[in-house]
Amino acid sequence: MALMQTSFSAESTYPQVIRDFLESEPLYENGSMPADETKVATFKTYVAANWISMLDTFELEQPSLNNKYLIVSATEYLAGETYFLVLGKICELKENNKISKPFFEGSILSIGPGKAGFLSYNDDNPQVKVIAARANALCPPSSQIKSILGAIMAGDALEYAESATLAAGLPLPEKLPPPE
């Protein structure tokens, strides 16, 4: 079932194929991308090359929520080191009140299956701890993700991440090499 499907009018500078994708393709409730693999591959390639400018267009009103989710979901297929930069940008957007609390919380812990459990699975990585601490500071005390972020910062999230990811039928996320 699709989350929402609305027109994406904020970025007329995107190539027509990307605008068409954003206007016609829903992100599904489980965070999975649309079924047309050719369209999804084209979209992921475009997002990989343009994620910074695409995230810079995020404001509370534009683009549509579905399109924000599609864009962030596509970033989950980037390499882990680049994905850290995406998460840092998402924190910056929240710091500047350009995204909502629910969108922020969903984005930090992975919207779709591309990076499901990534932060928890890499809770021994110093960069993960920095992102988790930054995200934790942006969450109100009542946030449901504070306990997960706390476990990541404490290095106690790996076991839960493995069991939850496998129970959901997803592959284990990318394991980053140990810091040098």
ABEGO torsion letter per residue (X at the ends): XBABBBBBAABAABBAAAAAAAAABBBBAAGBBBABAAAAAAAAAAAAAAAAAAAAABBAAOBBAAAAAAAAAAAAABBAAAAAAAAAAAAAAAAAGABBAAAAAAAAAEABAAABGAAAAAAABAAAAAAAAAAAAABBAABAAAAAAAAAAAGAAAAAAAAAAAAAGBBBBBBBBBBX
